[in-house]
Amino acid sequence: MTSPAALRLVLGEEELLVERAVLDIAAEARVADPTTELRRLRAAELTPGELAGTLSPSLFAESRVIVLQAAQEAGKELAATIVGQAADLPEGLVLVVQHTGGARGKGLVDDLRAAGAVVTRCDRITRADERADFVRGEVRRVGGRITPDAVSALLESVGSDLRELAAAASQLVADAGGTVDERAVRRYHRGRAETTGFAVADKAVAGDRSGALEALRWALVLGVAPVLVADALADALRTLAKVGAAGRGDPNRLAGSLGMPPWKVRRAQSQVRAWRPEAIAVAFAAAAEVNADVKGVAADPGYALERAVLRICAARES
């Protein structure tokens, strides 16, 4: 079986694409060896000696993917060590160097290119035509097809956030049976883009009572299933609990151990400061109760969700 290229360079600032590139490289390595370990390290927190030790041959020849994040932060000595180590990587080790692609640390990028690094571009998507291409690519990624008018309708309904577009594209392909047209988009994403279960949950854990209730009422009016809102509330609280227990470390370093992307860790870190552990437990109880309510226990799922939102906001303020 062919081994993956040992030296990889991931260039760009589009966080979703960067994360996907890293996971794709890890998946490629695991095809060759399913036991391959994925480790993430931040350049600014490493000394040249620590890096050299990390990239040295493993005593038991374990396969590893080492991700060096924010390589633009590397000083001259560390950058020289990266280039030197990259020229002689041990068997079974894949080094992934993440760099924003800007002017800072450009010499390192040039040196790694010259050393034969396989480059993956993850440039920030800003133009409307690029977002349309992204949507088409996401639909193809999950095995579907989308009509041109549906692409425009989806961008209009969901907005420009790539994570939300990716999730919406995947859900639409599943719901529409593979082919997404404008009618399917309008049916599942009518009205305001922010009326999703996750928007309700975000406002609730932030203590925005009126905003959470408004988002909830819009979501229900526009056809969002109550069970999806309940699931989003539970997910938001689980994330708070996990991130709160992990402490105030670097989101990029915590992401791997917590099993969530860095952006989600950062957001939860800012939210959890306002929560006491006892309050999270009370909110969890509300989320568990409403999960049962929307699955048939309550006569009115909408009222049950409103009550849960109010209980979660009150718990935060307690």
N, C-alpha and C positions, 0 to 999 in steps of 0.2 A: 504493500500500500504506500502511495506517495506521501511523504511528510510535507507539512505546510512550510511556506517560506519562513525562515528563521527571523528575519528582520523586517518589521512592518512600521510604517510611518502613517499615522492618522492625523490629517491636517484639517483644521477648520473649527468653527465655534458653534455649529448647530448641534446642540447637546443630544437631541434624540438620535441624530445620525451618527454622532461619535459613539454613543453607547451601543448602538446597533453594530457598528463596525467592530468594536471590541468583542461583542458577544458572537459575531459571525466568525471572527478569527479563532476564538476559543472553541466554537463548535467544529470548525475545520480541524483544529488540533485533536479534538476528542474523537473524530472519525478515525484518526490514526491510532489514538490511545485513549480509550474512554476514561482512564483514571487521571487525565491531565488536570493539574491544579491551576486555577486562575488567581493571580495575586495582583493587587493594585497598590502602587507606591507613588507618593507625590515628590517631584524633583526637589522642591524647596526644603523638604524634610530629610534629605539624604546627604550623607558625606560620600566622597569618592570611594573610601574604603568600604562603607556599607553596601554601596552599589556593586562594587567588585565582588564582595562576598555573596551577594544575592545572585549574581550572574555566574558564579563559579560552578563547576560540575557538581552534580548531586551525588552523594555517597551511594545512594541506592538507585541511581539512574532514573528517578521519577521524571515524568514529562511535566513541563511547566510553561504557562503563559504569563510572563511578567509584563504588566502594564505600567509604564512610567508616565504619570499624569502631569499636565502643565509643564512640559519640558522647556517651555520658553522662560521659566523661572530659574533654570539651571545656570549657575555661575560658570566661569571659564574653566575652572579645574574639573568640575563635575561634567561639563559638556565634553571635555577632552576624554574623560574616563568613559563616558557613554560611547563615543566614537571608537575608542580603543577596544572596549569590550565587544562592541557590535561586530568588529572585524573578525572575532574568533569566538563565536557563541558555541557552547557545548551542545552535543547532540541531545535532542529532546527538549530544548529550550527555545521558546519563541519570545522575542523582545518586541513589544509594541510601544512605540514612542508617540505620545499624544502631544500635539503642538497646535496652537491657535492659528498658525499660518501667517501671523503678522510679522512686522519688522524685528520685534524683539526676539533674540535668539535665532535669527535667520541663518547664521553661520552653521549652527548645529543641523538645521534642516538640509542645508546644502551638502554638508559632509555626509549625512546619512543617505541622501540621494546618491552621492558619488560612491558610497559603499554598497549600493545595490538594493536599498530598501524598497519594498513594494509599497506604493503610496495609495492611500484611500482618501479621497477628498470629501470633506463634510462641511462645505461652505454654507454660511447662513443663507437661508432662503428668504428673500425680501420682495421679489417681484411677483405680480399676479400670475404671470405665465409660468413661473417656477413652481408656485403653489399648485397650479393646475396640473403640471407634470408630476408633482409629488402625489397628488390624489390618484392620478391614473396609475402611477407606479404602485401605490399601496393596494389598489384594487387588484392589479395583476399579481401582486405578492401573495395574496390569499386565494388566487385562482379564479377571479371574477372578471367581468367586463363592465364598462361604464360608458354611457352615451355622453356626447359633448355637452348637451343641455343639462345632464345630471351633474357633471363636474361643476358647472357654474352655479347650479342650485345648491350644491353641497357647500361650496365656498361661501355663498351668500348666507346660508343657514348656520354654519358652524363657526366661521371666522377663519383666522389665520394661524391659530396655534397648531403646530404640527402634531402634537400628541393627541389633541382632540380630533383632528382630521384623520389621523391613522386609526384611532378607535372607531370613529364613525364609519370610515370606509370598510373596515373589517366587519362591523355589525351589519351594515347594509348588504354586503355580499351574502352573509349568512341568512338574513331575513328575506332577501329578494330572490334567493335561489340561484345566485351566481351572476345574473345580469341586472345591473342597477340603471334605472332610467329616472327621469325627472319626477315622475309620479311617485316612485318609491321614496325618493329623497323628501318630497313634500309631505308624504304620509308619515315618515318617521322623524322628520326634523322641521316641522312647521314652526313659524314664529321666531321668537327671540332665541339667540344662540346660547344665552347663559342659563336657560331653564333646563338644566340636567340635574340628575340626582347628586352628582358630585358638587355642583354649584350650591345646592341646598346644604350639603354636608359641610362644605368649606365655610359657609356663612354661619352655620350652627356652631361649629367648634371655635369660630372666631368670636362668638358671643353676639353676633349681629342678629338679634331676634326679629326685627321687622324685615330685614333683608332676607333672612332665611324663610320666613313665612311667605313673603311675596314670591320668592323663587319657587317655593313649594306649590303655591296656588297656580302659578303660571305653568309649572311642569305638569300638574294634574289636568289642568284645562287643555293643555296641548297634547295630552295622551301618553305622557311618560308613565310606565307601569309602576304602581306603588311599591312592588317588591324591589325594583331597581333603586328607588330612593332609600328604602330601608337598608339595602345592601351597601349603598354608598355611605350612609351614616355609620354603619358598623365598621366599614373599612377605614373611614377617617379616624375613628376612635382607636382601632387596633394600631394604626400608624402612629398616633400620638403616644400610645402606651409603649410601643417598641422603641421609638426614638427617645422618649423620656427616660426609659430604663438604660439606654445606651450612653447617656450623658451628652456633653457639649463638644464632642470631637469633630474633626474635619468631616463634612458630609461626604467628600469623595472617598475617604478611608472607611467610613461607616457603611457606605452603600452596599459593598459586597457582603459584609457580615449580616446586614439587616435584610438583604434580598430585595432591595428597592433602588430605584435610580437616585442619583445625588440631588436632583431638583426636588424630589419628594421629601428627602431627608431635611434639606434646607428649610422648606416650607413648614414642615412639622416642628422643627427646632424653634422657629419663630412663634408658632402657635402654642407649643406646650409650656412655654414660660408662664402663661396665665392660668395654668391648671395645677391644682393640687392632686396628688395621687388618689386621695379619697374621692375627689370630685370626678375623676375619670372613672372610678368604680361605679359611682352613681349613674353616670352617663351610659356606661356599658349596660347596666341593668335596663335602662330605658330603651337602648338599641335592641337588646335581646327580646324585650317584651313586644316592641313594635314589629320585629321580624315575624313573630308568631301572629300578631294581629293582622298583618297584610296577607298572610297565607290562609286566612279563613276564620281566625278566632274572633276578630272584631267585625261588627256589623257594618261599620263605615271606615274603610282603610284610610281615607283622606283625613278624617277627624283623628284617627289614631296617630297618623304621621305628624299632624299639627301638635298634638299633645306631646309626642316624643321630642320634637324640635324644642318646644318650650321647656321640657324637663332638662334637655341637654344644655340649653342656654342658662337655665337657672343653676345647674350644677357648676358651670364655669364661674358663675358670679358668687358662689357660696364660699 
